[in-house]
Amino acid sequence: MADVTAKWKLTEDYYQLVWDQGLRYRTKVRRWVMPLGIALALLGVAELTVFRTGEASTFIGIFLMLAALIEVGWHFWDKARWFEAMKRSPQFNGIVEMQITSDSLICIGPTSKSEMTWTGVDGFVRTQAGIYLGQGRGLSIFIPITAIGEPYGADKLEKMFHASRA
């Protein structure tokens, strides 16, 4: 019997949560794309107005604003592309159930069933809305807190992860 059971549906809201929480808690560089784009745009505007000293300033200002546009545009293009891929996938709108014990994690989804031990989990990131079980660079399972069927299930999962490291 599972110590903790989590069950959730792979909806658009779930993927939005994965994206938002991932940017905030999981990625190291990607979270800075938008602030960098805004900073480049502000620097470009400042170069064109406040620091303008000649033709070079015009070129630098336009270059910075163009770089900002590309940076921000790439972010939204990549996000839209990722969401579209998730919506077209065969598991979209499917139900995922995880049964987690101190020995194993069993995941039953719409297109697969898998079992692994805690040694397959190399990172545990608890966010305000869920838990990332890291499985390597860029690969993780996101369990929404709302999917866990008991009040202290997230705490139990964290204890199981840390116990597996002892």
N, C-alpha and C positions, 0 to 999 in steps of 0.2 A: 504494500500500500504506500502511496506517495505521502511524504511529509508535507509537501506543498503542491497544490495543483493550480495552474493558471490556464485560463481559456479566453481567447479573444478572436475577433473577426478581422480579417485583413481588408479593411475598408479604406476609403480615401482619407477619412479622419485618422485612422491608425498610421498611415504613411505620412500624413502631415505632422503627426506627433513624432514619428521617427526622425523626420527631417529636422524639425525645430529642436528637439532634444539633442540630436546628433551634432548640430552646429554649435550648440551651447556647451555640451559636456564631453563629446567624444572626439571631435576633430581638433587638431592642433593649429593648423594653418587656415583652413577653410573659413573659420569663424571671422577672420580678419578681412575677407574679401570686400564686404560692403563698407566697413569703416575706412579701408584703404582707398576704395573708389571715391568716397565722399571727400576724404582728405586730399586726394589728387585733384578733384574738381575745385575745391576751395583754394588750393595752391595755384591752380591755373587761373582762377578768377583774380586772385591777389596779384599774380604776375602781370596780368593784363591791365590791372587798374592801379594798384598801390605801388608796385615795384617796377613799373614800366620805365625802361631806360632806352629802348630803341627797338630795332628790328629783331634782335635776338630775343628780347623779352616777349615780343609778339609770338615768335616761333615757339618758345618754351611754354608760354601760357596755353597756346592752342594744342601743343603736344600733350601737356598735362591733362587738359580737358578731354582730349581724344582718348588718352590712356584710361581716364576715369570712366568714360562711356563704354569702352571695351570691357573693362573690369566688371562693371555693374551689369552690362548686357550679357556677358558670359555667365555670370551667376544665375540670372533669371532664365537664360536659355538652357543651361545645364539642369537646373531644378525642374523646368517644364519637361525636358527630355526624360529625366529620371521618373517623374510622376507618370508620364505616358507609358513608359516601359512597365511600371508596376501595375497600371490599369489593364494592360494587354496580357499580363502574365496569367497562366492557367490557375494560379492560386488566388487571384483577386476575388474578394468576397467570400473566401473560404474560411473555415474555422480551424484554428490551431489550438491544440491542447498540450500542455507540458506537465508531466508528472515528475516531480523532483524529489529525490531522496538523498541521504548523505552519501550514497554510493553511485547513483546514476541520474542522468537527465534523459527522460524519454519524451520525444517530441513527435506528435502525430498531427500531420497537416493534410491539406486537401490533395497534395500530390506525392507525399512521402511519409515515411515513418523512420525515425532514427533513434539510436540510443548511444550515449557516450558517458564516459566517466568524468569526474570533476577535473581530471588531469587535462582534458580537452579544453578547459576554460582557463585562459591565461590572464583574464582581467575582469574586474567587477566594478562597474561604474553606476552608482545610484544617482538618479536625477530626481527632479521634483515630481516628475510624472511617470517614471518607470525605472527599469534596470537594464543595463547593457551587460550581457555576458560576452566578453571578448573572446574570440577564437583565433586571433592572429591579426596582423596588420590589415585594417579595413574590413574585417569580417567579424560580425557579432550578431547576437540574437537580442532583440528588444522586447522586453516583457512589460506591458503597461501595468502600473500599480493597480488600476481598476480591474485587471484581469485575474488578480490573485484573490482566491476565494475566502481568505481569512484576514482578520485585521492586522496581525503581526507577521504575515507571510513574507514580506520583504525583509524584515529583520531575520527571519529564519533562513532565508536564502543567503543573506550576507554571512551569517554564522556558519552555514554549511560550506560556503566558498573558503572562508578563512580557516576552518577546520581541515579542509582538504590540503591546505598549504603547510600544516603543522607536521 
